[in-house]
Amino acid sequence: MEDYRMVLLDIDYVTVDEVPVIRLFGKDKSRGNEPIIAHDRSFRPYIYAIPTDLDECLRELEELELEKLEVKEMRDLGRPTEVIRIEFRHPQDVPKIRDRIRDLESVRDIREHDIPFYRRYLIDKSIVPMEELEFQGVEVDSAPSVTTDVRTVEV
């Protein structure tokens, strides 16, 4: 793994082998401002459900065959609240399933379902566009659609 320093210019995501891949576009400060694209395959979309009955809610959610469920303590409208973090396989699954989750008897409400995937990544990673970003990664071959003068790195 090599160390990289880049200024983030843009961000999006693509689907590769049915997996969302965050792409960070920038200038590589550690290598003379060369263009660089960093790929992160590890991030998954999620929302929160506020249950009326935690055990019942977990049972109902497990029937939906979601990627991952995790009970967390959060502040909701200033009050400590037990919520369920619901992880999805792909960002396109969120709008398809969120209404089914919201309509469950054991769910009082859902939160953070309307935050776009790439923005959620920036928020969770505390990344600010146009600021310098440090990370470690491995250089990989560029995708055929990317010009060869762009360095591509897996983080």
Backbone as a ProteinNet text record, in pm:
[ID]
protein_1_A
[PRIMARY]
MEDYRMVLLDIDYVTVDEVPVIRLFGKDKSRGNEPIIAHDRSFRPYIYAIPTDLDECLRELEELELEKLEVKEMRDLGRPTEVIRIEFRHPQDVPKIRDRIRDLESVRDIREHDIPFYRRYLIDKSIVPMEELEFQGVEVDSAPSVTTDVRTVEV
[TERTIARY]
84.6	0	88.4	47.5	119	35.1	103	34.5	3.3	-116	-158.2	-213.4	-195.1	-255	-322.3	-451.5	-520.3	-615.1	-640.1	-744.3	-867.4	-976.5	-1098.4	-1172.8	-1196.5	-1267.8	-1412.1	-1435.3	-1569.8	-1582.1	-1705.2	-1731.6	-1857.6	-1859.4	-1980.1	-1967.6	-2057.7	-2041.5	-2083.9	-2026.2	-2063.1	-2088.7	-2150.6	-2174.3	-2079.5	-2000.5	-1907.6	-1938.1	-1974.1	-2010.8	-2118.3	-2218.7	-2333.6	-2298.6	-2180.5	-2135.5	-2115.5	-2166.2	-2141.4	-1995.3	-1934.9	-1795.8	-1793	-1752.8	-1737.4	-1613.9	-1626.8	-1512	-1485.3	-1362.2	-1318.1	-1223.1	-1258.3	-1177.5	-1099.1	-971.1	-893.9	-759	-677.8	-539.3	-449.3	-354.5	-263.4	-151.6	-164.1	-65.8	69.3	70.6	196.8	273.9	213.2	278.4	257.5	286.3	286.2	151.3	46.4	-88.9	-141.2	-93.8	-147	-293.4	-375	-513.3	-515.6	-611.4	-621.3	-768.5	-799.9	-933.2	-912.4	-970.1	-961.5	-1094.7	-1088.3	-1208.3	-1219.1	-1338.2	-1363.1	-1482.7	-1456.4	-1560.7	-1623.1	-1574.8	-1615.1	-1740.9	-1783.9	-1894.1	-2029.6	-2125.2	-2259.5	-2364.7	-2473.7	-2581	-2657.8	-2714	-2792.2	-2893.2	-2992.5	-3089.3	-3111	-3187	-3220.9	-3371.7	-3412.2	-3553.1	-3567.6	-3670.4	-3702.1	-3817.5	-3791	-3893.8	-3991.5	-4114.5	-4209.1	-4185.4	-4145	-4112.2	-3986.6	-3874.1	-3744.9	-3741.6	-3781	-3774	-3863.6	-3984.3	-4077.6	-4024	-3968.9	-3913.7	-3799.1	-3709.8	-3599.2	-3651.8	-3754.7	-3813.9	-3871	-3945.6	-4006.3	-3900.4	-3796.3	-3690.3	-3611.6	-3589.9	-3517.7	-3591.7	-3722.1	-3801.6	-3779	-3732.1	-3707.4	-3572.5	-3495	-3364.7	-3272.9	-3254.2	-3166.5	-3021.7	-2929.4	-2786.7	-2740.7	-2773.5	-2724.3	-2814.1	-2838.9	-2915.5	-2829.5	-2832.6	-2753	-2830	-2845.5	-2912.4	-2809.6	-2848.5	-2758.9	-2836	-2762.3	-2818.6	-2783.7	-2886.4	-2864.9	-2949.5	-2921.2	-3005.4	-3104.1	-3231.6	-3336.6	-3417.6	-3414	-3480.2	-3436	-3306.3	-3247.1	-3257.1	-3328.5	-3346.3	-3271.9	-3208.3	-3145.2	-3252.9	-3225.6	-3323.9	-3253.7	-3313.1	-3262.6	-3316	-3224.1	-3261.3	-3199.8	-3246.6	-3188.9	-3125.7	-2995.9	-2924.5	-2944.8	-3001.2	-3033.3	-2940.7	-2857.1	-2761.4	-2816.9	-2793.2	-2840.1	-2722	-2749.9	-2644.7	-2605.5	-2705.2	-2682.7	-2768.8	-2721.4	-2800.4	-2938.7	-2950.4	-3080.1	-3181.6	-3135.8	-3227.4	-3300.1	-3239.8	-3298	-3438.1	-3456.5	-3592.7	-3690.2	-3639.7	-3726.9	-3783.6	-3706.5	-3745.2	-3788	-3748	-3773.9	-3921.9	-4008.5	-4151.6	-4208.4	-4156.9	-4199.3	-4157.7	-4038.6	-3990.6	-4076.2	-4101.2	-4180.9	-4321.3	-4376.4	-4512.7	-4524.3	-4412.6	-4418.4	-4483.4	-4566.2	-4634.8	-4536.4	-4422.7	-4326.4	-4230.4	-4246.5	-4158.8	-4236.6	-4184.6	-4246.9	-4210.7	-4081.6	-4035.6	-3902.4	-3861.5	-3728.4	-3653.7	-3521.8	-3437.3	-3324.9	-3281.4	-3164.3	-3179.2	-3302.6	-3329.9	-3318.2	-3312.6	-3311.8	-3174.5	-3070.4	-2935	-2871.3	-2833.1	-2770.5	-2645.3	-2622.7	-2515.6	-2379.1	-2341.5	-2209.2	-2197.8	-2307.4	-2303.3	-2290.1	-2358	-2346.2	-2200.9	-2131.8	-1990.3	-1908.6	-1930	-1856.6	-1883	-2007.9	-2044.5	-1978.1	-1992.9	-1939.9	-1788.3	-1722.1	-1575.5	-1519.1	-1607.3	-1566.7	-1478.2	-1520.3	-1445.4	-1513.7	-1433.3	-1483.7	-1425.3	-1509.9	-1457.3	-1364.2	-1264.5	-1163.6	-1064	-1069.4	-967.6	-878.4	-758.5	-664.2	-708.6	-694.5	-739	-621.4	-593.5	-484.8	-543.2	-486.7	-533.6	-423.6	-443.4	-353	-427	-354.2	-417.6	-315.8	-368.7	-287.4	-326.9	-227.9	-257.3	-306.3	-410.8	-468.2	-475.5	-497.7	-516.2	-642.7	-636.6	-753.7	-861.2	-983.4	-1094.9	-1082.7	-1134.7	-1122.6	-1179.8	-1279	-1340.7	-1260.7	-1153.9	-1073	-947.4	-912.5	-791.9	-670.1	-567.5	-451.8	-364.1	-384.2	-300.7	-360.1	-455.2	-515	-474.7	-419	-380.6	-507.3	-528.2	-644.3	-595.5	-656.1	-609.6	-727.2	-708	-805.5	-770	-867.8	-843	-905.3
-119	0	124.2	220.7	347.8	457.3	563	679.9	775.9	836.2	933	1055.9	1171	1297.6	1356.4	1376.5	1432.1	1543.2	1632.7	1732.8	1677	1661.8	1603.2	1705.4	1669.9	1758.3	1714.4	1583.9	1532.9	1392.1	1345.7	1212	1157.7	1028.2	959.9	813.1	731.6	588	517.6	401.4	314.2	175.8	91.2	-46.1	-137	-215.2	-310.6	-447	-542.2	-676.5	-669.6	-586.6	-569.9	-508.6	-448.5	-385.2	-235.8	-147.4	-4.6	28.9	108.8	150.6	303.2	361.8	507	545.6	650.1	701.5	844.7	868.9	1001.8	1053.8	1165.3	1223.7	1340.9	1348	1458.5	1475.2	1557.8	1583	1524.8	1443.5	1373.9	1469.3	1525.1	1622	1556.8	1427.2	1359.1	1324	1345.1	1311.3	1422	1544.4	1655.6	1693	1679.5	1716.9	1637.1	1514.1	1427.5	1395.9	1376.5	1334.5	1195.8	1174.6	1046.5	1014.2	886.6	838.1	731.6	752.8	653.7	579.2	447.2	362.7	306.8	312.4	250.8	157.1	27.2	-74.8	-115.1	-58.8	-107.9	-42.2	69.1	145.3	92.8	82.2	33.9	135.6	145.9	238.3	186.2	278.6	239.7	347.7	308.1	400.5	356.5	436.5	401	384.3	284.3	266.3	291.4	368.3	391	297.2	196	94.7	136.9	86.3	98.9	-15.8	-130.8	-249.4	-309.5	-300	-338.6	-484.4	-576.6	-718.7	-752.5	-700.7	-725.2	-663.8	-545	-477.3	-558.3	-607.6	-690.1	-815	-877.3	-996.9	-962	-852.1	-812.4	-774.4	-706.1	-666.2	-786.7	-885.2	-1005.7	-1079	-1069	-1131.8	-1065.1	-941.1	-869.3	-905.3	-988.3	-1034.2	-917.2	-828.2	-713.1	-753.7	-669.8	-702.4	-718.1	-619.4	-622.2	-535.5	-580.4	-505.1	-486.8	-366.3	-338	-241.5	-276.9	-189.6	-89.5	37.9	144.6	241.4	314	422.5	552.7	633.5	762.2	868.6	991.7	1100.8	1132.8	1128.1	1161.4	1276	1387.7	1509	1542.8	1523.2	1558.9	1454.5	1344.7	1241.3	1113.8	1047.2	918.2	817.8	748.4	656.6	533.2	416.9	295.4	290.7	274	266.1	140.4	105	-7.6	47.1	23.6	62.5	-51	-15.9	-114.7	-91.7	-189.9	-179.1	-251.5	-191.8	-246.6	-290.1	-374.4	-419.3	-309.6	-231.4	-134.1	-10.3	109.1	231	225.7	155.2	146.8	65.9	-11.9	-88.8	-0.2	112.3	197.1	245.5	313	358.5	243.9	129.6	14.8	-46.1	-40.9	-112.2	-18.9	108.7	197.4	211.3	216.5	231	105.4	-11	-135.5	-134	-80.5	-71	28.6	144.2	248.1	197.3	109.7	60.3	-54	-103.4	-210.4	-158	-240	-201.7	-164.6	-230.7	-210.3	-93.7	-21.8	91.5	221.4	305.5	436.3	532.8	528.8	619.1	568.7	624	595.4	727.6	719.4	838.5	817.4	929.3	936.3	851.9	830.4	754.3	839.9	971.3	1062.2	1123.5	1073.6	1124.8	1044.3	1110.5	1036.7	961.4	848.2	756.3	824.6	897.6	959.9	1069.3	1139.2	1239.9	1173.5	1060.6	984.6	945.5	905.9	869.6	988.9	1105.7	1225.7	1258.7	1250.6	1281.6	1183.6	1054.1	951.9	954.1	989.8	992	1130.1	1227	1365.7	1423.6	1403.9	1454.1	1580	1683	1808.7	1826.2	1844.4	1866.2	1986.9	1978.4	2082.3	2094.7	2003.9	1999.3	1878.9	1884.3	1774.2	1652.6	1536.9	1410.7	1314.4	1247.6	1149.8	1010.5	915.5	777.5	683.9	555.9	453	370.2	326.3	245.9	175.4	97.6	20.8	63	98.1	137.1	15.6	36.9	-69.9	-22.5	-116.2	-79.4	3.6	105.6	189.3	111.9	151.1	92.6	135.3	57.3	91.3	228.3	274.8	403.8	522.3	495.4	601.5	619.8	745.3	769.6	719.1	680.2	615.7	711.5	841.9	934.9	966.3	886.8	903.2	785.2	814.6	710.2	663.1	531.4	473.7	392.8	417.2	358	294.7	172.3	107.3	143.6	195.7	229.6	126.6
0	0	0	-78.2	-85.3	-20.5	23.6	77.7	-36.3	-31.6	-132.3	-62.5	-128.5	-85.9	-208.8	-201	-317	-276.1	-370.1	-353.4	-423.7	-349.1	-403.2	-488.3	-615.2	-707.2	-730.9	-730.9	-757.3	-699.6	-688.1	-634.6	-700.8	-725.2	-770	-731.9	-783.1	-764.4	-892	-913.4	-1024.2	-966.1	-1045.2	-1003.2	-1079.9	-1006.4	-1065.8	-1004.7	-1088.6	-1040.5	-932.2	-954.9	-865.4	-729.7	-719	-594.7	-620.8	-531.5	-550.2	-519.4	-607.1	-590.1	-590.6	-478.5	-469.8	-550.4	-634.8	-709.9	-665.9	-623.6	-581.7	-689.1	-751.8	-858.3	-801.1	-832.6	-779.1	-843.8	-779.9	-820.4	-713	-755.2	-663.9	-621.6	-501.4	-450.7	-424.9	-397	-367.2	-494.2	-610.5	-736.9	-840.1	-802.8	-897.5	-955.9	-879.7	-922.7	-1042	-1057	-1162.5	-1132	-1235.7	-1210.2	-1145.9	-1056.3	-986.6	-962	-966.9	-929.2	-822.5	-705.5	-598.3	-591.1	-582.5	-572.9	-431.8	-373.5	-243.3	-258	-246.5	-262.2	-128	-18.3	114.3	171.2	115.7	175.4	127.3	219.8	187.5	232.9	158	196.7	318.6	395	512	547.2	625.4	683.8	828.6	902.7	1040.2	1053.1	1129.9	1165	1314.6	1350	1490.8	1524.3	1606.9	1633.2	1742.9	1731.8	1843	1940.4	1886.7	1966.2	1903.8	1973.9	1917.3	1871.9	1956.5	1921	1801.9	1803.8	1692.9	1563.1	1574	1456.5	1396.3	1479.8	1429.8	1359.5	1415.4	1351.7	1213.6	1207.4	1079.3	976.2	1020	926.9	876.1	961.7	918.8	807.7	805	699	563.2	562.8	436.9	374.3	441.3	390.8	352.4	447.3	427.3	451.4	407.9	418.1	562.7	648.2	786.2	874.1	996.1	1095.2	1219.4	1275.3	1394.9	1485	1611.2	1707.9	1760.3	1758.1	1803.1	1892.2	1972.1	2053.1	1981.6	1949.7	1883	1951.3	1915.2	1962.2	1850.1	1883.2	1787.6	1845.9	1777.7	1826.2	1968.3	1994.4	2122.1	2231.4	2206	2308.2	2270.2	2368	2337.8	2295.4	2185.6	2128.7	2074	2095.5	2032.2	1889.5	1794.8	1653.9	1594.1	1476.6	1403.8	1276.6	1264.1	1142.1	1042.3	926.2	823.5	704.8	677.3	567.3	444.8	328.3	201.4	115	16.6	-75.4	-173.3	-216.9	-323.7	-298.8	-336.9	-316.3	-382.3	-493.4	-561.3	-481.1	-383.9	-298.8	-197.5	-160.5	-55.5	-93.4	-209	-239.9	-266.7	-310.4	-338.4	-210.4	-101.1	21.1	134.6	130.4	244.8	277.5	176.6	204.8	269.7	230.5	296.5	443.3	470.2	608.6	686.7	626.9	693.4	727.8	643.7	663.3	764.2	814.9	914.6	1042.9	1105.9	1230.4	1341	1343.3	1451.9	1427.4	1316.3	1284	1302.8	1392.4	1415	1303.1	1260	1154.3	1100.8	987.1	933.1	919.2	927.2	920.1	819	761.6	673.9	547.6	505.8	383.9	258.5	275.8	161.8	134	197.4	175.1	62.3	-48.5	-158.8	-111.9	-173.8	-134.8	-127.7	-231.5	-232.4	-126.1	-96.3	10.8	147.4	165.6	290.2	311.7	204.6	212.4	262.4	202.5	243.9	390.9	432.4	571.1	667.2	640.2	731.3	740.1	631.1	627.7	661.4	690.9	722	611.9	487.7	372.2	320.6	295.3	241.5	101.5	-1.5	-136.5	-141.5	-226.7	-249.4	-134.6	-38.9	65.4	42.1	100.7	84	164.5	103	159.6	156	268.8	274.3	288.1	214	221.2	173.8	198.2	148.8	45.7	-56.9	-159.9	-246.3	-338.6	-431.9	-572.3	-654	-791.5	-869.7	-949.2	-1031.2	-1175.7	-1266.7	-1406.8	-1419.8	-1505.4	-1528.1	-1601.5	-1578.1	-1652.6	-1798.2	-1891.8	-2033.5	-2068	-1992.9	-2023.1	-1969.2	-1895.2	-1835.4	-1918.9	-1947.1	-2025.3	-1950	-2021	-1958.5	-1879.7	-1892.2	-1816.3	-1678.3	-1633.9	-1501.6	-1414.7	-1298	-1202.8	-1130.7	-1124.6	-1056.5	-937.6	-819.8	-694.8	-621.5	-570	-481.6	-338.2	-262.7	-122	-32
[MASK]
+++++++++++++++++++++++++++++++++++++++++++++++++++++++++++++++++++++++++++++++++++++++++++++++++++++++++++++++++++++++++++++++++++++++++++++++++++++++++++

